[in-house]
C-alpha cells in the first residue's frame, strides 16, 4: 500500500491586490471616476464639472493613485492649452470587473439580511 503524502503550504491573502482594493474602496471618488470614464467623460475639467462636491485637488489625488496601481493611464497632448485625458488600462478593465463582482456579493448579503428580518 502506497501512501501519497501531500504537502500543502500556508495560503496567504494576496497582499498587493488586497491593498489595492482597500485603497480604491477607501477613496470615495474612485468608483465615481470609473463611472465617468465609462460614460465618455475622460478630461479632468469635465469630471470636476460633472460631479458636485468633487474638487480638482481631490480628483488629482484619486487619478494619481489609480495611475500608480496601473488601473488608469494618463494621455497628455502637446497642445496649447494643454489637453489631458484619462483612460482605463486593460488591467483596469479586469480590476473593475472584480469591483463589480464585489458589489454583487454585497447586494446578495443585503438581500439576505433583509429577508431574515
N, CA, C and O atoms as a Tinker XYZ file with bonds, in Angstrom:
   468  protein
     1  N      0.849000   -1.168000    0.000000    73     2
     2  CA     0.000000    0.000000    0.000000    64     1     3
     3  C      0.898000    1.235000    0.000000    63     2     4     5
     4  O      1.774000    1.385000    0.852000    81     3
     5  N      0.665000    2.107000   -0.963000    73     3     6
     6  CA     1.470000    3.312000   -1.089000    64     5     7
     7  C      0.712000    4.503000   -0.541000    63     6     8     9
     8  O     -0.457000    4.720000   -0.859000    81     7
     9  N      1.395000    5.265000    0.284000    73     7    10
    10  CA     0.787000    6.487000    0.809000    64     9    11
    11  C      1.224000    7.664000   -0.046000    63    10    12    13
    12  O      2.412000    7.881000   -0.284000    81    11
    13  N      0.251000    8.402000   -0.492000    73    11    14
    14  CA     0.560000    9.631000   -1.231000    64    13    15
    15  C      0.524000   10.785000   -0.244000    63    14    16    17
    16  O     -0.543000   11.275000    0.125000    81    15
    17  N      1.684000   11.200000    0.168000    73    15    18
    18  CA     1.756000   12.321000    1.105000    64    17    19
    19  C      1.716000   13.626000    0.326000    63    18    20    21
    20  O      2.559000   13.896000   -0.529000    81    19
    21  N      0.743000   14.396000    0.638000    73    19    22
    22  CA     0.638000   15.702000    0.009000    64    21    23
    23  C      1.027000   16.748000    1.035000    63    22    24    25
    24  O      0.583000   16.718000    2.183000    81    23
    25  N      1.839000   17.641000    0.612000    73    23    26
    26  CA     2.269000   18.706000    1.496000    64    25    27
    27  C      1.679000   20.009000    0.973000    63    26    28    29
    28  O      1.904000   20.414000   -0.167000    81    27
    29  N      0.929000   20.634000    1.838000    73    27    30
    30  CA     0.299000   21.899000    1.481000    64    29    31
    31  C      1.064000   23.030000    2.155000    63    30    32    33
    32  O      1.572000   22.885000    3.266000    81    31
    33  N      1.132000   24.132000    1.473000    73    31    34
    34  CA     1.745000   25.304000    2.080000    64    33    35
    35  C      0.650000   26.250000    2.546000    63    34    36    37
    36  O     -0.482000   26.206000    2.065000    81    35
    37  N      1.007000   27.087000    3.474000    73    35    38
    38  CA     0.063000   28.045000    4.022000    64    37    39
    39  C     -0.378000   29.006000    2.928000    63    38    40    41
    40  O      0.451000   29.544000    2.193000    81    39
    41  N     -1.682000   29.220000    2.824000    73    39    42
    42  CA    -2.214000   30.165000    1.852000    64    41    43
    43  C     -2.278000   31.535000    2.498000    63    42    44    45
    44  O     -2.776000   31.679000    3.615000    81    43
    45  N     -1.788000   32.518000    1.814000    73    43    46
    46  CA    -1.821000   33.890000    2.305000    64    45    47
    47  C     -2.676000   34.736000    1.385000    63    46    48    49
    48  O     -2.831000   34.437000    0.201000    81    47
    49  N     -3.223000   35.790000    1.945000    73    47    50
    50  CA    -4.010000   36.721000    1.143000    64    49    51
    51  C     -3.093000   37.419000    0.145000    63    50    52    53
    52  O     -1.923000   37.666000    0.440000    81    51
    53  N     -3.612000   37.733000   -1.018000    73    51    54
    54  CA    -2.800000   38.461000   -1.999000    64    53    55
    55  C     -2.604000   39.904000   -1.539000    63    54    56    57
    56  O     -3.499000   40.737000   -1.679000    81    55
    57  N     -1.428000   40.189000   -0.991000    73    55    58
    58  CA    -1.190000   41.465000   -0.327000    64    57    59
    59  C     -1.385000   42.673000   -1.234000    63    58    60    61
    60  O     -2.088000   43.614000   -0.867000    81    59
    61  N     -0.774000   42.658000   -2.405000    73    59    62
    62  CA    -0.873000   43.827000   -3.284000    64    61    63
    63  C     -2.313000   44.066000   -3.719000    63    62    64    65
    64  O     -2.791000   45.200000   -3.716000    81    63
    65  N     -2.989000   43.011000   -4.085000    73    63    66
    66  CA    -4.371000   43.148000   -4.542000    64    65    67
    67  C     -5.273000   43.616000   -3.413000    63    66    68    69
    68  O     -6.137000   44.470000   -3.612000    81    67
    69  N     -5.072000   43.054000   -2.226000    73    67    70
    70  CA    -5.891000   43.457000   -1.084000    64    69    71
    71  C     -5.690000   44.935000   -0.762000    63    70    72    73
    72  O     -6.651000   45.653000   -0.487000    81    71
    73  N     -4.432000   45.384000   -0.798000    73    71    74
    74  CA    -4.156000   46.809000   -0.551000    64    73    75
    75  C     -4.795000   47.680000   -1.624000    63    74    76    77
    76  O     -5.320000   48.754000   -1.331000    81    75
    77  N     -4.747000   47.214000   -2.861000    73    75    78
    78  CA    -5.320000   47.975000   -3.959000    64    77    79
    79  C     -6.832000   48.115000   -3.789000    63    78    80    81
    80  O     -7.371000   49.214000   -3.918000    81    79
    81  N     -7.512000   47.015000   -3.503000    73    79    82
    82  CA    -8.963000   47.055000   -3.315000    64    81    83
    83  C     -9.309000   47.955000   -2.135000    63    82    84    85
    84  O    -10.231000   48.766000   -2.224000    81    83
    85  N     -8.587000   47.822000   -1.047000    73    83    86
    86  CA    -8.836000   48.645000    0.137000    64    85    87
    87  C     -8.624000   50.129000   -0.179000    63    86    88    89
    88  O     -9.421000   50.972000    0.231000    81    87
    89  N     -7.571000   50.438000   -0.893000    73    87    90
    90  CA    -7.260000   51.822000   -1.225000    64    89    91
    91  C     -8.314000   52.415000   -2.151000    63    90    92    93
    92  O     -8.717000   53.565000   -1.979000    81    91
    93  N     -8.757000   51.642000   -3.123000    73    91    94
    94  CA    -9.751000   52.141000   -4.080000    64    93    95
    95  C    -11.094000   52.322000   -3.395000    63    94    96    97
    96  O    -11.747000   53.348000   -3.588000    81    95
    97  N    -11.523000   51.343000   -2.596000    73    95    98
    98  CA   -12.788000   51.500000   -1.874000    64    97    99
    99  C    -12.671000   52.587000   -0.806000    63    98   100   101
   100  O    -13.666000   53.224000   -0.461000    81    99
   101  N    -11.472000   52.799000   -0.286000    73    99   102
   102  CA   -11.259000   53.843000    0.707000    64   101   103
   103  C    -11.347000   55.241000    0.117000    63   102   104   105
   104  O    -11.634000   56.203000    0.830000    81   103
   105  N    -11.103000   55.356000   -1.165000    73   103   106
   106  CA   -11.224000   56.640000   -1.857000    64   105   107
   107  C    -12.656000   56.749000   -2.363000    63   106   108   109
   108  O    -13.065000   56.013000   -3.262000    81   107
   109  N    -13.403000   57.659000   -1.787000    73   107   110
   110  CA   -14.826000   57.709000   -2.129000    64   109   111
   111  C    -15.083000   58.176000   -3.562000    63   110   112   113
   112  O    -16.219000   58.121000   -4.033000    81   111
   113  N    -14.043000   58.635000   -4.257000    73   111   114
   114  CA   -14.252000   59.149000   -5.605000    64   113   115
   115  C    -13.845000   58.178000   -6.709000    63   114   116   117
   116  O    -14.246000   58.380000   -7.855000    81   115
   117  N    -13.078000   57.145000   -6.423000    73   115   118
   118  CA   -12.596000   56.245000   -7.479000    64   117   119
   119  C    -13.740000   55.608000   -8.259000    63   118   120   121
   120  O    -13.706000   55.578000   -9.489000    81   119
   121  N    -14.739000   55.105000   -7.568000    73   119   122
   122  CA   -15.851000   54.460000   -8.271000    64   121   123
   123  C    -16.593000   55.467000   -9.140000    63   122   124   125
   124  O    -17.070000   55.127000  -10.223000    81   123
   125  N    -16.690000   56.705000   -8.665000    73   123   126
   126  CA   -17.319000   57.768000   -9.449000    64   125   127
   127  C    -16.496000   58.059000  -10.700000    63   126   128   129
   128  O    -17.050000   58.246000  -11.784000    81   127
   129  N    -15.173000   58.098000  -10.549000    73   127   130
   130  CA   -14.295000   58.328000  -11.707000    64   129   131
   131  C    -14.486000   57.224000  -12.739000    63   130   132   133
   132  O    -14.558000   57.511000  -13.934000    81   131
   133  N    -14.569000   55.970000  -12.307000    73   131   134
   134  CA   -14.775000   54.864000  -13.245000    64   133   135
   135  C    -16.102000   55.038000  -13.983000    63   134   136   137
   136  O    -16.199000   54.777000  -15.182000    81   135
   137  N    -17.113000   55.479000  -13.252000    73   135   138
   138  CA   -18.434000   55.701000  -13.860000    64   137   139
   139  C    -18.355000   56.829000  -14.904000    63   138   140   141
   140  O    -18.945000   56.725000  -15.980000    81   139
   141  N    -17.635000   57.888000  -14.583000    73   139   142
   142  CA   -17.464000   58.986000  -15.539000    64   141   143
   143  C    -16.749000   58.495000  -16.798000    63   142   144   145
   144  O    -17.182000   58.786000  -17.913000    81   143
   145  N    -15.659000   57.753000  -16.619000    73   143   146
   146  CA   -14.909000   57.234000  -17.761000    64   145   147
   147  C    -15.772000   56.313000  -18.625000    63   146   148   149
   148  O    -15.703000   56.349000  -19.853000    81   147
   149  N    -16.569000   55.504000  -17.975000    73   147   150
   150  CA   -17.466000   54.594000  -18.691000    64   149   151
   151  C    -18.453000   55.383000  -19.560000    63   150   152   153
   152  O    -18.908000   54.897000  -20.595000    81   151
   153  N    -18.773000   56.597000  -19.125000    73   151   154
   154  CA   -19.721000   57.436000  -19.850000    64   153   155
   155  C    -19.039000   58.471000  -20.745000    63   154   156   157
   156  O    -19.666000   59.446000  -21.158000    81   155
   157  N    -17.762000   58.258000  -21.043000    73   155   158
   158  CA   -17.052000   59.089000  -22.003000    64   157   159
   159  C    -16.516000   60.407000  -21.456000    63   158   160   161
   160  O    -16.043000   61.245000  -22.224000    81   159
   161  N    -16.581000   60.600000  -20.161000    73   159   162
   162  CA   -16.043000   61.818000  -19.548000    64   161   163
   163  C    -14.645000   61.480000  -19.054000    63   162   164   165
   164  O    -14.481000   60.847000  -18.011000    81   163
   165  N    -13.618000   61.916000  -19.824000    73   163   166
   166  CA   -12.260000   61.488000  -19.506000    64   165   167
   167  C    -11.279000   62.643000  -19.313000    63   166   168   169
   168  O    -10.077000   62.417000  -19.173000    81   167
   169  N    -11.779000   63.869000  -19.305000    73   167   170
   170  CA   -10.914000   65.025000  -19.063000    64   169   171
   171  C    -11.181000   65.561000  -17.661000    63   170   172   173
   172  O    -12.336000   65.650000  -17.244000    81   171
   173  N    -10.125000   65.917000  -16.929000    73   171   174
   174  CA   -10.287000   66.341000  -15.532000    64   173   175
   175  C    -11.278000   67.484000  -15.322000    63   174   176   177
   176  O    -12.080000   67.445000  -14.389000    81   175
   177  N    -11.228000   68.484000  -16.170000    73   175   178
   178  CA   -12.149000   69.610000  -16.025000    64   177   179
   179  C    -13.598000   69.183000  -16.149000    63   178   180   181
   180  O    -14.460000   69.631000  -15.393000    81   179
   181  N    -13.858000   68.305000  -17.121000    73   179   182
   182  CA   -15.218000   67.774000  -17.302000    64   181   183
   183  C    -15.661000   66.985000  -16.075000    63   182   184   185
   184  O    -16.812000   67.070000  -15.648000    81   183
   185  N    -14.724000   66.212000  -15.512000    73   183   186
   186  CA   -15.041000   65.390000  -14.345000    64   185   187
   187  C    -15.462000   66.270000  -13.174000    63   186   188   189
   188  O    -16.480000   66.014000  -12.531000    81   187
   189  N    -14.671000   67.313000  -12.900000    73   187   190
   190  CA   -14.976000   68.207000  -11.778000    64   189   191
   191  C    -16.322000   68.890000  -11.997000    63   190   192   193
   192  O    -17.115000   69.012000  -11.063000    81   191
   193  N    -16.583000   69.335000  -13.224000    73   191   194
   194  CA   -17.863000   69.999000  -13.514000    64   193   195
   195  C    -19.049000   69.046000  -13.459000    63   194   196   197
   196  O    -20.178000   69.476000  -13.222000    81   195
   197  N    -18.804000   67.761000  -13.675000    73   195   198
   198  CA   -19.887000   66.775000  -13.745000    64   197   199
   199  C    -20.326000   66.239000  -12.392000    63   198   200   201
   200  O    -21.410000   65.667000  -12.276000    81   199
   201  N    -19.496000   66.418000  -11.363000    73   199   202
   202  CA   -19.788000   65.815000  -10.063000    64   201   203
   203  C    -19.768000   66.893000   -8.985000    63   202   204   205
   204  O    -18.742000   67.528000   -8.744000    81   203
   205  N    -20.889000   67.085000   -8.357000    73   203   206
   206  CA   -20.971000   68.053000   -7.271000    64   205   207
   207  C    -20.139000   67.580000   -6.082000    63   206   208   209
   208  O    -20.237000   66.426000   -5.665000    81   207
   209  N    -19.326000   68.473000   -5.546000    73   207   210
   210  CA   -18.519000   68.143000   -4.371000    64   209   211
   211  C    -17.129000   67.623000   -4.691000    63   210   212   213
   212  O    -16.320000   67.431000   -3.782000    81   211
   213  N    -16.838000   67.393000   -5.946000    73   211   214
   214  CA   -15.517000   66.891000   -6.346000    64   213   215
   215  C    -14.615000   68.080000   -6.672000    63   214   216   217
   216  O    -14.923000   68.879000   -7.556000    81   215
   217  N    -13.500000   68.188000   -5.950000    73   215   218
   218  CA   -12.561000   69.283000   -6.203000    64   217   219
   219  C    -11.424000   68.794000   -7.098000    63   218   220   221
   220  O    -11.170000   67.595000   -7.214000    81   219
   221  N    -10.755000   69.745000   -7.721000    73   219   222
   222  CA    -9.624000   69.414000   -8.591000    64   221   223
   223  C     -8.522000   68.716000   -7.805000    63   222   224   225
   224  O     -7.935000   67.748000   -8.287000    81   223
   225  N     -8.238000   69.201000   -6.598000    73   223   226
   226  CA    -7.182000   68.611000   -5.774000    64   225   227
   227  C     -7.477000   67.152000   -5.449000    63   226   228   229
   228  O     -6.613000   66.290000   -5.605000    81   227
   229  N     -8.692000   66.878000   -4.998000    73   227   230
   230  CA    -9.070000   65.503000   -4.633000    64   229   231
   231  C     -9.088000   64.612000   -5.880000    63   230   232   233
   232  O     -8.648000   63.463000   -5.835000    81   231
   233  N     -9.599000   65.149000   -6.987000    73   231   234
   234  CA    -9.609000   64.378000   -8.233000    64   233   235
   235  C     -8.190000   64.009000   -8.641000    63   234   236   237
   236  O     -7.932000   62.861000   -9.004000    81   235
   237  N     -7.272000   64.957000   -8.588000    73   235   238
   238  CA    -5.888000   64.669000   -8.976000    64   237   239
   239  C     -5.258000   63.602000   -8.091000    63   238   240   241
   240  O     -4.517000   62.753000   -8.587000    81   239
   241  N     -5.538000   63.628000   -6.787000    73   239   242
   242  CA    -5.028000   62.592000   -5.883000    64   241   243
   243  C     -5.602000   61.226000   -6.259000    63   242   244   245
   244  O     -4.887000   60.225000   -6.288000    81   243
   245  N     -6.885000   61.205000   -6.542000    73   243   246
   246  CA    -7.559000   59.955000   -6.922000    64   245   247
   247  C     -6.990000   59.413000   -8.234000    63   246   248   249
   248  O     -6.698000   58.222000   -8.344000    81   247
   249  N     -6.836000   60.287000   -9.225000    73   247   250
   250  CA    -6.299000   59.862000  -10.523000    64   249   251
   251  C     -4.872000   59.348000  -10.369000    63   250   252   253
   252  O     -4.512000   58.337000  -10.971000    81   251
   253  N     -4.056000   60.033000   -9.568000    73   251   254
   254  CA    -2.674000   59.593000   -9.363000    64   253   255
   255  C     -2.626000   58.205000   -8.733000    63   254   256   257
   256  O     -1.847000   57.354000   -9.162000    81   255
   257  N     -3.455000   57.975000   -7.720000    73   255   258
   258  CA    -3.498000   56.670000   -7.056000    64   257   259
   259  C     -3.856000   55.580000   -8.070000    63   258   260   261
   260  O     -3.250000   54.509000   -8.079000    81   259
   261  N     -4.835000   55.859000   -8.916000    73   259   262
   262  CA    -5.261000   54.874000   -9.914000    64   261   263
   263  C     -4.193000   54.643000  -10.979000    63   262   264   265
   264  O     -4.052000   53.526000  -11.479000    81   263
   265  N     -3.447000   55.676000  -11.329000    73   263   266
   266  CA    -2.340000   55.511000  -12.274000    64   265   267
   267  C     -1.236000   54.677000  -11.635000    63   266   268   269
   268  O     -0.673000   53.787000  -12.274000    81   267
   269  N     -0.929000   54.968000  -10.369000    73   267   270
   270  CA     0.122000   54.214000   -9.665000    64   269   271
   271  C     -0.212000   52.725000   -9.596000    63   270   272   273
   272  O      0.690000   51.890000   -9.674000    81   271
   273  N     -1.473000   52.383000   -9.454000    73   271   274
   274  CA    -1.882000   50.980000   -9.420000    64   273   275
   275  C     -1.967000   50.367000  -10.820000    63   274   276   277
   276  O     -2.095000   49.150000  -10.949000    81   275
   277  N     -1.898000   51.184000  -11.858000    73   275   278
   278  CA    -1.992000   50.677000  -13.226000    64   277   279
   279  C     -3.414000   50.507000  -13.700000    63   278   280   281
   280  O     -3.655000   49.839000  -14.706000    81   279
   281  N     -4.363000   51.097000  -12.997000    73   279   282
   282  CA    -5.779000   50.985000  -13.365000    64   281   283
   283  C     -6.125000   51.984000  -14.462000    63   282   284   285
   284  O     -6.892000   51.682000  -15.376000    81   283
   285  N     -5.548000   53.174000  -14.357000    73   283   286
   286  CA    -5.781000   54.221000  -15.351000    64   285   287
   287  C     -4.462000   54.611000  -16.001000    63   286   288   289
   288  O     -3.386000   54.394000  -15.443000    81   287
   289  N     -4.568000   55.188000  -17.190000    73   287   290
   290  CA    -3.393000   55.769000  -17.840000    64   289   291
   291  C     -3.729000   57.207000  -18.230000    63   290   292   293
   292  O     -4.867000   57.538000  -18.564000    81   291
   293  N     -2.707000   58.034000  -18.176000    73   291   294
   294  CA    -2.838000   59.448000  -18.492000    64   293   295
   295  C     -2.266000   59.687000  -19.880000    63   294   296   297
   296  O     -1.160000   59.250000  -20.197000    81   295
   297  N     -3.029000   60.381000  -20.693000    73   295   298
   298  CA    -2.563000   60.731000  -22.036000    64   297   299
   299  C     -2.478000   62.249000  -22.090000    63   298   300   301
   300  O     -3.476000   62.947000  -21.917000    81   299
   301  N     -1.270000   62.748000  -22.331000    73   299   302
   302  CA    -1.043000   64.181000  -22.439000    64   301   303
   303  C     -0.805000   64.541000  -23.897000    63   302   304   305
   304  O      0.010000   63.912000  -24.573000    81   303
   305  N     -1.507000   65.539000  -24.374000    73   303   306
   306  CA    -1.352000   66.004000  -25.743000    64   305   307
   307  C     -0.538000   67.292000  -25.726000    63   306   308   309
   308  O     -0.738000   68.148000  -24.864000    81   307
   309  N      0.361000   67.426000  -26.660000    73   307   310
   310  CA     1.198000   68.631000  -26.703000    64   309   311
   311  C      0.462000   69.709000  -27.500000    63   310   312   313
   312  O      0.767000   69.989000  -28.659000    81   311
   313  N     -0.509000   70.289000  -26.826000    73   311   314
   314  CA    -1.319000   71.349000  -27.411000    64   313   315
   315  C     -1.312000   72.537000  -26.477000    63   314   316   317
   316  O     -0.970000   72.416000  -25.300000    81   315
   317  N     -1.687000   73.676000  -27.001000    73   315   318
   318  CA    -1.873000   74.848000  -26.161000    64   317   319
   319  C     -3.307000   75.295000  -26.370000    63   318   320   321
   320  O     -3.678000   75.611000  -27.500000    81   319
   321  N     -4.123000   75.334000  -25.339000    73   319   322
   322  CA    -3.815000   74.970000  -23.960000    64   321   323
   323  C     -3.615000   73.464000  -23.827000    63   322   324   325
   324  O     -4.096000   72.695000  -24.659000    81   323
   325  N     -2.900000   73.043000  -22.772000    73   323   326
   326  CA    -2.622000   71.608000  -22.578000    64   325   327
   327  C     -3.908000   70.794000  -22.493000    63   326   328   329
   328  O     -4.910000   71.235000  -21.929000    81   327
   329  N     -3.854000   69.614000  -23.060000    73   327   330
   330  CA    -5.003000   68.708000  -23.037000    64   329   331
   331  C     -4.553000   67.391000  -22.418000    63   330   332   333
   332  O     -3.540000   66.818000  -22.820000    81   331
   333  N     -5.323000   66.916000  -21.428000    73   331   334
   334  CA    -5.018000   65.661000  -20.748000    64   333   335
   335  C     -6.286000   64.825000  -20.719000    63   334   336   337
   336  O     -7.373000   65.340000  -20.459000    81   335
   337  N     -6.141000   63.538000  -20.986000    73   335   338
   338  CA    -7.253000   62.597000  -20.895000    64   337   339
   339  C     -6.808000   61.391000  -20.086000    63   338   340   341
   340  O     -5.620000   61.080000  -20.010000    81   339
   341  N     -7.778000   60.718000  -19.484000    73   339   342
   342  CA    -7.517000   59.500000  -18.714000    64   341   343
   343  C     -8.348000   58.371000  -19.303000    63   342   344   345
   344  O     -9.504000   58.558000  -19.685000    81   343
   345  N     -7.737000   57.204000  -19.367000    73   343   346
   346  CA    -8.426000   56.017000  -19.865000    64   345   347
   347  C     -8.134000   54.830000  -18.957000    63   346   348   349
   348  O     -7.125000   54.799000  -18.253000    81   347
   349  N     -9.025000   53.866000  -18.986000    73   347   350
   350  CA    -8.847000   52.643000  -18.214000    64   349   351
   351  C     -7.910000   51.720000  -18.987000    63   350   352   353
   352  O     -8.078000   51.525000  -20.191000    81   351
   353  N     -6.927000   51.156000  -18.296000    73   351   354
   354  CA    -5.997000   50.203000  -18.912000    64   353   355
   355  C     -6.676000   48.828000  -19.036000    63   354   356   357
   356  O     -7.765000   48.612000  -18.502000    81   355
   357  N     -6.024000   47.919000  -19.738000    73   355   358
   358  CA    -6.547000   46.538000  -19.810000    64   357   359
   359  C     -6.604000   45.938000  -18.407000    63   358   360   361
   360  O     -7.587000   45.292000  -18.041000    81   359
   361  N     -5.552000   46.151000  -17.627000    73   359   362
   362  CA    -5.557000   45.675000  -16.244000    64   361   363
   363  C     -6.715000   46.312000  -15.479000    63   362   364   365
   364  O     -7.403000   45.645000  -14.707000    81   363
   365  N     -6.920000   47.609000  -15.700000    73   363   366
   366  CA    -8.007000   48.329000  -15.044000    64   365   367
   367  C     -9.367000   47.750000  -15.374000    63   366   368   369
   368  O    -10.241000   47.679000  -14.511000    81   367
   369  N     -9.552000   47.335000  -16.625000    73   367   370
   370  CA   -10.824000   46.702000  -17.016000    64   369   371
   371  C    -11.070000   45.449000  -16.185000    63   370   372   373
   372  O    -12.179000   45.223000  -15.700000    81   371
   373  N    -10.033000   44.642000  -16.025000    73   371   374
   374  CA   -10.162000   43.424000  -15.211000    64   373   375
   375  C    -10.410000   43.767000  -13.748000    63   374   376   377
   376  O    -11.224000   43.122000  -13.087000    81   375
   377  N     -9.719000   44.772000  -13.246000    73   375   378
   378  CA    -9.893000   45.183000  -11.859000    64   377   379
   379  C    -11.315000   45.678000  -11.614000    63   378   380   381
   380  O    -11.921000   45.345000  -10.595000    81   379
   381  N    -11.844000   46.460000  -12.532000    73   379   382
   382  CA   -13.200000   46.986000  -12.381000    64   381   383
   383  C    -14.221000   45.848000  -12.392000    63   382   384   385
   384  O    -15.237000   45.923000  -11.701000    81   383
   385  N    -13.962000   44.801000  -13.168000    73   383   386
   386  CA   -14.854000   43.630000  -13.158000    64   385   387
   387  C    -14.893000   43.002000  -11.760000    63   386   388   389
   388  O    -15.947000   42.568000  -11.294000    81   387
   389  N    -13.743000   42.961000  -11.106000    73   387   390
   390  CA   -13.681000   42.425000   -9.731000    64   389   391
   391  C    -14.522000   43.299000   -8.802000    63   390   392   393
   392  O    -15.254000   42.781000   -7.959000    81   391
   393  N    -14.422000   44.611000   -8.950000    73   391   394
   394  CA   -15.207000   45.525000   -8.118000    64   393   395
   395  C    -16.704000   45.337000   -8.346000    63   394   396   397
   396  O    -17.497000   45.416000   -7.408000    81   395
   397  N    -17.083000   45.088000   -9.595000    73   395   398
   398  CA   -18.498000   44.828000   -9.911000    64   397   399
   399  C    -18.953000   43.545000   -9.222000    63   398   400   401
   400  O    -20.060000   43.483000   -8.687000    81   399
   401  N    -18.102000   42.525000   -9.236000    73   399   402
   402  CA   -18.441000   41.262000   -8.563000    64   401   403
   403  C    -18.556000   41.454000   -7.053000    63   402   404   405
   404  O    -19.433000   40.866000   -6.419000    81   403
   405  N    -17.676000   42.274000   -6.470000    73   403   406
   406  CA   -17.759000   42.554000   -5.033000    64   405   407
   407  C    -19.081000   43.255000   -4.727000    63   406   408   409
   408  O    -19.730000   42.955000   -3.725000    81   407
   409  N    -19.474000   44.184000   -5.588000    73   407   410
   410  CA   -20.754000   44.889000   -5.391000    64   409   411
   411  C    -21.921000   43.902000   -5.454000    63   410   412   413
   412  O    -22.866000   44.013000   -4.673000    81   411
   413  N    -21.864000   42.946000   -6.369000    73   411   414
   414  CA   -22.916000   41.929000   -6.469000    64   413   415
   415  C    -22.991000   41.097000   -5.189000    63   414   416   417
   416  O    -24.082000   40.787000   -4.711000    81   415
   417  N    -21.826000   40.737000   -4.633000    73   415   418
   418  CA   -21.810000   39.989000   -3.375000    64   417   419
   419  C    -22.432000   40.811000   -2.252000    63   418   420   421
   420  O    -23.186000   40.284000   -1.435000    81   419
   421  N    -22.116000   42.097000   -2.212000    73   419   422
   422  CA   -22.696000   42.968000   -1.195000    64   421   423
   423  C    -24.212000   43.029000   -1.337000    63   422   424   425
   424  O    -24.936000   42.990000   -0.342000    81   423
   425  N    -24.690000   43.124000   -2.570000    73   423   426
   426  CA   -26.138000   43.141000   -2.815000    64   425   427
   427  C    -26.793000   41.847000   -2.326000    63   426   428   429
   428  O    -27.885000   41.875000   -1.759000    81   427
   429  N    -26.114000   40.705000   -2.552000    73   427   430
   430  CA   -26.647000   39.422000   -2.080000    64   429   431
   431  C    -26.723000   39.402000   -0.554000    63   430   432   433
   432  O    -27.715000   38.953000    0.019000    81   431
   433  N    -25.669000   39.891000    0.096000    73   431   434
   434  CA   -25.680000   39.950000    1.563000    64   433   435
   435  C    -26.803000   40.856000    2.077000    63   434   436   437
   436  O    -27.511000   40.517000    3.025000    81   435
   437  N    -26.945000   42.000000    1.436000    73   435   438
   438  CA   -28.007000   42.931000    1.839000    64   437   439
   439  C    -29.385000   42.285000    1.680000    63   438   440   441
   440  O    -30.249000   42.441000    2.543000    81   439
   441  N    -29.588000   41.565000    0.582000    73   439   442
   442  CA   -30.876000   40.894000    0.356000    64   441   443
   443  C    -31.124000   39.798000    1.379000    63   442   444   445
   444  O    -32.248000   39.626000    1.851000    81   443
   445  N    -30.070000   39.052000    1.725000    73   443   446
   446  CA   -30.204000   38.008000    2.756000    64   445   447
   447  C    -30.623000   38.615000    4.083000    63   446   448   449
   448  O    -31.529000   38.113000    4.749000    81   447
   449  N    -29.954000   39.703000    4.462000    73   447   450
   450  CA   -30.260000   40.362000    5.727000    64   449   451
   451  C    -31.691000   40.916000    5.736000    63   450   452   453
   452  O    -32.382000   40.850000    6.753000    81   451
   453  N    -32.119000   41.452000    4.615000    73   451   454
   454  CA   -33.488000   41.993000    4.527000    64   453   455
   455  C    -34.536000   40.896000    4.602000    63   454   456   457
   456  O    -35.618000   41.108000    5.149000    81   455
   457  N    -34.223000   39.722000    4.055000    73   455   458
   458  CA   -35.147000   38.597000    4.071000    64   457   459
   459  C    -35.215000   37.928000    5.442000    63   458   460   461
   460  O    -36.212000   37.289000    5.780000    81   459
   461  N    -34.139000   38.081000    6.234000    73   459   462
   462  CA   -34.126000   37.478000    7.577000    64   461   463
   463  C    -34.877000   38.309000    8.595000    63   462   464   465
   464  O    -35.268000   37.801000    9.646000    81   463
   465  N    -35.081000   39.571000    8.299000    73   463   466
   466  CA   -35.781000   40.438000    9.271000    64   465   467
   467  C    -37.244000   40.533000    8.994000    63   466   468
   468  O    -37.966000   41.220000    9.717000    81   467
